[in-house]
Amino acid sequence: MGLPGLETLMPLMYTTGVLGKKISLGQFVEKCCTNPAKIMGLYPQKGVLKAGSDADIAVFDPDQKTSVDHARMAGGADWNPFQGWELAGFAEQTFSRGKQIVKDGQSVEAKGWGRWLPRERAGAL
């Protein structure tokens, strides 16, 4: 059993957290990128922008707000718990290992682009 709406995680965190003045932009990056990579044993290959890391980047317009509509979500569910919410922070461009995989909000990646990443056992922060 799951909950649709994973693709709204970053917009929710950005809108309610950063724009809601509950967390800083730096804390947003820590909570959405750095800390998950550390917990999953993938840091510093993932979760940071520095020489030798994978250069995974999501680019969004911080002023662009979009109404959540399950019909436009990539997940394919026929509902979303945040249906109708106005959120900022939806990725317009996404890069994986330096290659653009999302352009203007639409997937442009070739099949087979993903790769298995061996890792150590997940740890705590």
C-alpha positions in Angstrom: 0.0 0.0 0.0 1.4 3.4 -0.9 0.6 7.0 -1.3 0.7 8.7 -4.7 2.4 12.1 -4.8 6.1 11.4 -4.5 6.7 13.8 -7.3 5.2 16.5 -5.2 7.7 16.0 -2.4 10.2 18.7 -3.4 7.4 21.3 -4.3 5.7 20.6 -1.0 9.0 21.0 0.9 9.9 24.2 -1.0 6.5 25.8 -0.8 5.6 24.9 2.8 9.1 24.9 4.1 11.2 27.5 2.4 8.4 29.9 1.2 6.6 29.2 4.5 9.7 30.4 6.3 10.0 27.2 8.3 13.4 26.1 6.8 16.1 27.8 4.9 17.1 27.0 1.3 20.2 25.3 2.6 18.1 23.1 4.9 15.8 22.3 2.0 18.8 21.0 0.0 20.0 19.0 3.1 16.6 17.4 3.7 15.8 16.6 0.0 19.2 15.8 -1.4 22.2 15.5 0.9 20.7 13.6 3.9 18.9 11.0 1.8 22.1 10.3 -0.1 23.9 9.9 3.2 21.3 7.7 4.8 21.3 5.4 1.7 25.1 5.2 1.6 25.4 7.1 -1.7 27.1 10.2 -0.5 29.3 11.9 -1.9 28.5 10.3 -5.3 25.0 11.6 -4.8 23.5 14.4 -2.8 26.2 17.1 -3.5 27.5 19.1 -6.4 31.3 18.8 -6.4 34.1 17.4 -8.6 33.7 13.7 -8.9 30.0 13.6 -7.9 27.3 12.6 -10.4 26.0 16.1 -11.2 22.3 15.2 -10.6 20.5 18.6 -10.7 16.9 19.6 -10.7 16.2 23.2 -11.9 13.0 25.0 -11.1 11.6 28.5 -11.2 11.1 29.5 -7.6 8.3 31.9 -8.6 6.3 29.6 -10.8 3.4 28.1 -9.0 1.5 25.1 -10.4 -1.8 23.6 -9.2 -1.4 19.9 -8.4 -3.5 17.8 -10.8 -3.3 14.0 -10.6 -4.0 13.8 -14.4 -0.7 15.6 -15.1 1.4 13.6 -12.7 3.8 11.0 -14.1 2.9 8.5 -11.5 -0.4 7.6 -13.2 -2.6 7.4 -10.1 -6.1 8.6 -10.5 -5.9 10.7 -7.3 -3.3 12.8 -5.4 -3.6 13.8 -1.7 -2.5 17.3 -2.6 -5.0 17.7 -5.5 -5.6 21.4 -6.1 -2.8 22.7 -4.0 -0.8 25.6 -5.5 2.9 24.7 -5.2 6.2 26.1 -6.4 9.3 24.1 -7.0 8.3 21.6 -9.7 11.4 20.7 -11.8 11.5 22.2 -15.2 14.8 20.8 -16.1 16.6 17.7 -14.6 20.0 16.4 -15.2 21.3 12.9 -14.3 25.0 12.4 -14.3 25.2 15.7 -16.3 22.8 14.5 -19.0 19.5 16.3 -19.4 16.6 13.8 -18.7 13.7 16.3 -18.2 13.2 19.3 -20.4 10.3 21.8 -19.9 8.8 19.3 -17.4 8.8 16.4 -19.9 10.9 13.3 -19.8 13.5 13.2 -22.6 15.8 10.4 -21.3 16.6 7.3 -23.3 15.6 4.0 -21.9 18.4 2.3 -20.1 20.0 5.5 -18.7 19.6 4.4 -15.1 22.3 2.3 -13.5 22.7 0.1 -10.4 24.7 1.8 -7.6 26.2 -0.6 -5.1 26.3 0.9 -1.7 27.0 0.2 1.9 24.2 -0.7 4.3 22.0 2.4 4.9 23.0 4.3 7.9 21.9 7.1 10.2 22.8 10.7 10.0 
